Amino acid sequence: MWEKLRVIFTIPELRRKILLTLLLLAIYRVGWQITLPVVDRKKMTQFFDTAGGLGAIVEQVAIFSASDLSKATIFGLGIMPYISASIIFQLLGSVYPPLEKLQKEGESGRKKINEYTRYATVVLCLGQSWFYVGFLVQRGLVRDDPALLGAGGSLTFSWQLTAVLTMTAGTVFLMWLGEQIDEYGIGNGISLLIMAGILARMPAAGLRLLSPMMERGIQLGSGRGQIGVETLLVLAVLFVGVVVGVVLMTQGQRRIPTQSAKHVRGRRVYGGTRQYLPLRVNQAGVMPIIFASSLLLFPMVLFGWLSNAFPPTPEATWYGFSSIWSSLSEAFQRGESFIYNACYVALIYFFCYFWTAITFNPKDMSDNLKNYGTFIPGYRPGKRTADYLEKVMVRITFVGAGFLALVAIIPTIVGGWMKIDYMVASFYGGTALLIAVSVAFDLVQKIDSHLVMRNYRGLLEKG
């Protein structure tokens, strides 16, 4: 392995790409620490430490958006607006004919859609940052500086506009960083930014796990709410097992055998070879978990607000509105709630099939096989082949959805069983682990392509 790593840095082009990628990621991490000039960081920390459900929501959103709304930095929104705009245009591409036509135009159509996505990103940034800055002003999290405050003791409009434009420019700059990594670096730029944000949380999570044990000393046996050496060993073994399972299911394929037709040209016979069509078990990737967790934020926020607006009273009976809102608020809190986990699993299954139906078109695949003179043995080209591909995809999607649902609720199971913080348990499953593994594999494959092109063995090859 060390020899392969040495070979990577002996190739000038590959070395430049890796170093440039690391430099751009370092720039992202530096900007991630710069707070907006109007924000009181001490007040922000105190507020989100005691925010309860709101703090959990902010932490959950930060995992898959490379953002940190609890610190209000210039990169506070992360690339969440760009991801939202990309998802919107991908969904519209399947139902809006002009966009669907652009998608079929190849490289020129893709560039046009990317241009529209950038414009939509700026619009979303302006809207989200305006509401976020308004929330900070309403909660009194701005600095008590006479130069910033108006006559009424509130932040002036000019400073609010400055904060909004700063956060918008930060997100646009991150979008530009991702494009530079795509063009001049190595790997997918946006995915690497998200992965960097996830990995940057690991030291804090490890410190939160180990600090109680260090305070009372390393010893065997763990009491209630305490961590012992045996618990750390179980967590380490569990982490390795979950990562191996995620790797196997992420790379899992259903290979459908195909046969190409023979072509006789002169005295030579072309074609007639047997190949296979790979269908990924986890065709939807991490998108179903992102959609499901985002959608479950709405009832969590709504019922939490209603329970605060109508607090339960001693006079309230079981059918009273006060007790209903309080019960629903507790039911949709992330944790060991059965209702929350059941809804989470159901939504993951729904979005798995929904996203697969959008991204996988068996009719187009059947037509492509037919145009290239390839067929699946036992099935006639055309509708019979399309029906067979759809049936196979429905079956393997059921398995992939079950895998995603299991990975999604593992943090809840680990947190409840081991009595550890959710921030630590989130590295044993959920969106963070899936994104990290997927991006790591994509990065390794791109490095392998450079090595194989120069007649070197890839990182994953033996021998």
Residue pairs with C-beta under 8 A, 6 or more apart in sequence:
1 459
4 451
4 456
4 457
4 459
7 451
7 456
8 14
8 15
8 18
8 447
8 451
9 15
9 18
11 450
11 451
11 454
13 450
14 186
14 447
14 450
14 451
17 184
17 185
17 186
18 185
18 186
20 180
20 181
20 184
20 185
21 181
21 185
21 186
21 187
21 192
24 177
24 180
24 181
24 185
24 189
25 192
25 193
25 196
27 177
28 66
28 75
28 174
28 177
28 193
28 196
29 196
29 200
31 73
31 74
31 75
31 170
31 173
32 68
32 73
32 75
32 197
32 200
33 73
34 73
34 74
34 75
35 41
35 71
35 72
35 73
35 74
36 72
36 73
36 74
36 76
36 163
36 166
36 167
37 162
37 163
38 133
38 136
38 142
38 143
38 148
38 155
38 159
38 160
38 162
38 163
39 72
39 136
39 141
39 142
39 143
39 163
40 141
40 142
40 143
40 144
41 71
41 72
43 140
43 141
44 70
44 71
44 72
44 136
44 141
45 70
47 139
47 141
48 54
48 55
48 58
48 70
49 55
51 58
53 300
53 301
53 304
53 333
55 70
56 334
56 422
57 297
57 300
57 301
58 69
58 70
59 70
59 422
59 423
60 293
60 297
60 334
61 67
61 69
61 80
61 294
61 297
62 68
62 69
62 70
62 78
62 197
63 197
63 198
63 201
63 426
63 430
63 431
63 432
64 83
64 194
64 286
64 290
64 431
64 432
64 435
65 77
65 78
65 79
65 80
65 83
65 194
65 197
66 75
66 78
66 79
66 80
66 174
66 193
66 194
66 196
66 197
67 75
67 76
67 77
67 78
67 79
67 80
67 197
68 75
68 76
68 78
68 197
69 76
69 77
69 132
72 132
72 136
72 141
73 170
74 166
74 167
74 169
74 170
75 170
75 171
75 173
75 174
76 129
76 132
76 167
76 170
77 125
77 128
77 129
77 132
77 167
77 170
77 171
78 171
78 174
78 193
78 197
79 171
79 174
79 175
79 178
79 190
79 193
79 194
80 128
80 171
81 121
81 124
81 125
81 128
81 171
82 117
82 121
82 171
82 174
82 175
82 178
82 190
83 190
84 124
85 117
85 118
85 120
85 121
85 124
86 117
87 287
88 120
89 99
89 113
89 116
89 117
89 120
90 358
91 358
92 99
93 99
93 100
93 102
93 103
93 113
94 100
94 358
99 113
101 109
102 109
102 110
102 112
102 113
103 109
103 110
103 113
105 112
118 172
118 175
121 171
121 172
121 175
122 168
122 172
125 167
125 168
125 171
125 172
126 164
126 168
129 163
129 164
129 167
129 168
130 160
130 164
132 167
133 160
133 163
133 164
133 167
134 160
136 142
137 154
137 155
137 160
142 148
142 149
142 155
148 155
148 156
148 159
149 155
149 156
150 156
150 157
174 193
175 190
177 189
177 193
178 188
178 189
178 190
178 192
178 193
179 189
180 189
181 187
181 188
181 189
181 192
182 188
182 189
186 443
186 446
186 447
186 450
187 439
187 442
187 443
187 446
188 439
188 442
191 435
191 438
191 439
191 442
192 439
192 443
194 435
194 439
195 435
195 436
195 439
195 440
198 432
198 435
198 436
199 436
201 423
201 432
202 427
204 423
205 421
205 423
205 424
205 426
205 427
206 424
208 421
208 423
208 424
209 227
209 235
209 420
209 421
209 424
210 227
212 226
212 227
213 226
213 227
213 228
213 232
216 226
218 229
219 228
219 229
220 228
220 229
220 230
221 228
221 230
222 228
222 230
222 231
224 419
225 419
227 420
231 418
234 418
235 414
235 418
235 420
235 428
238 414
238 428
239 427
239 428
242 407
242 410
242 428
242 429
242 433
243 433
243 437
245 403
245 407
246 407
246 433
246 434
246 437
247 437
247 441
249 281
249 282
249 400
249 403
250 282
250 434
250 437
250 438
250 441
251 441
252 280
252 281
252 282
253 278
253 279
253 280
253 281
254 278
254 279
254 280
254 281
254 392
254 396
255 276
255 277
255 278
255 279
256 276
256 277
256 278
256 279
256 376
256 389
256 392
257 274
257 275
257 276
257 277
257 376
257 377
258 274
258 275
258 276
258 277
258 369
258 374
258 375
258 376
258 377
259 272
259 273
259 274
259 275
259 374
259 375
259 376
259 377
260 271
260 272
260 273
260 275
260 372
260 373
260 374
261 271
261 272
261 373
261 374
261 375
262 269
262 270
262 271
262 272
263 269
263 270
263 271
263 373
264 270
271 373
275 374
277 365
277 369
277 376
279 389
279 392
279 393
279 396
280 400
281 396
281 399
281 400
281 403
282 400
282 403
282 404
283 355
283 356
283 359
283 360
283 393
283 396
283 397
283 400
284 351
284 352
284 355
284 356
284 359
284 397
284 400
284 401
284 404
285 355
285 434
285 438
286 431
286 434
286 435
286 438
287 351
287 355
288 347
288 348
288 349
288 350
288 351
288 352
288 354
288 355
288 401
288 404
289 348
289 404
289 407
289 408
289 430
289 431
289 434
290 431
291 347
291 351
291 355
292 344
292 347
292 348
292 351
292 408
293 344
293 408
293 431
295 347
296 332
296 334
296 340
296 343
296 344
296 347
299 328
299 332
300 329
300 332
300 333
300 334
303 325
303 328
303 329
303 331
303 332
304 329
306 325
306 328
306 329
307 325
307 326
307 328
307 329
309 325
310 321
310 322
310 325
311 322
311 326
312 320
312 322
312 323
312 326
313 322
316 322
316 323
317 323
330 337
331 337
331 339
331 340
332 339
332 340
332 343
333 340
334 340
334 412
334 422
335 412
335 415
335 416
335 422
336 412
336 416
341 409
341 412
344 405
344 408
344 409
345 405
345 408
345 409
348 401
348 404
348 405
348 408
349 398
349 401
349 402
349 405
352 397
352 400
352 401
352 404
353 394
353 397
353 401
356 393
356 397
360 393
362 385
362 386
362 387
362 389
362 390
362 393
363 386
365 386
365 389
366 381
366 382
366 383
366 385
366 386
366 389
369 375
369 376
369 381
369 385
370 381
370 382
370 385
375 381
375 385
376 385
376 388
379 385
379 388
404 434
406 429
407 429
407 430
407 433
407 434
408 429
408 430
408 431
409 429
410 425
410 428
410 429
410 430
411 422
411 425
411 426
411 428
411 429
411 430
412 422
412 425
414 420
414 425
414 428
414 429
415 421
415 422
415 424
415 425
418 425
426 432
426 433
427 433
444 459
444 460
447 458
447 459
448 458
448 459
448 460
451 457
451 458
451 459
452 458
457 463
